């Protein structure tokens, strides 16, 4: 699993780039960056870019559910950028579990995802 995080304090944006399969340990690495940015900005946006992504292991699924529960009101928008139809389907499944606006973009639409996140 590879996970890369980039924080943009001026725009309250957290970029998350993932490949492989997410585990519980990946969430323990990811969540402190989310909490730190939320403490500084109150509400944030997330650009979640998936490349060669294979989903979650069992621990990762559990951590994802807990993460969504803890931060459901801290995130304005989540732009999911992916390469496969199942990733688009996953973005639709996530909607009932968060108060965030979620939108899926194909890999060649990353700039469109950034534009959407920048809109008020």
C-alpha positions, -999 to +999 in steps of 0.1 A: +000+000+000+012+035-009-004+065+006+008+101+001-007+131+018-004+168+010-019+195+030-029+229+015-037+251+045-047+282+024-075+262+007-083+238+035-075+209+011-061+176+020-048+156-010-047+118-005-031+096-032-035+059-027-026+027-045-027-009-034-051-019-006-059+003+024-054-012+059-061-001+094-025+010+097-030+033+067-059+050+085-037+055+116-012+073+093-039+093+074-062+104+103-037+126+122-033+148+090-070+151+088-074+161+124-045+186+122-061+203+091-095+203+107-081+219+139-067+247+117-094+251+092-126+238+110-139+222+078-119+207+050-121+193+015-104+161+004-090+152-030-088+113-029-069+101-059-069+063-065-042+048-089-039+010-091-062+009-061-075-025-048-098-014-020-096-022+017-086-052+038-110-061+066-092-038+092-093-010+066-130-013+061-136-011+099-113+020+102-130+036+072-164+032+089-151+047+121-133+075+103-166+084+085-184+084+118-159+106+136-155+132+108-189+132+090-194+169+098-158+180+094-155+175+057-173+197+031-165+179-001-147+148-012-136+145-048-128+109-056-106+104-087-103+069-100-097+046-129-124+019-126-162+015-126-162-001-091-145+031-077-173+052-092-198+028-077-180+030-043-184+068-043-221+064-046-222+039-018-204+063+005-229+091+002-254+079+029-226+076+055-214+112+054-227+148+054-200+157+028-207+162-008-191+134-027-184+134-064-165+110-086-141+120-114-123+098-139-085+098-138-083+123-167-106+147-149-084+155-119-083+192-128-121+192-129-121+176-095-098+204-082-121+231-098-152+215-081-135+215-047-125+252-052-162+262-058-180+276-028 
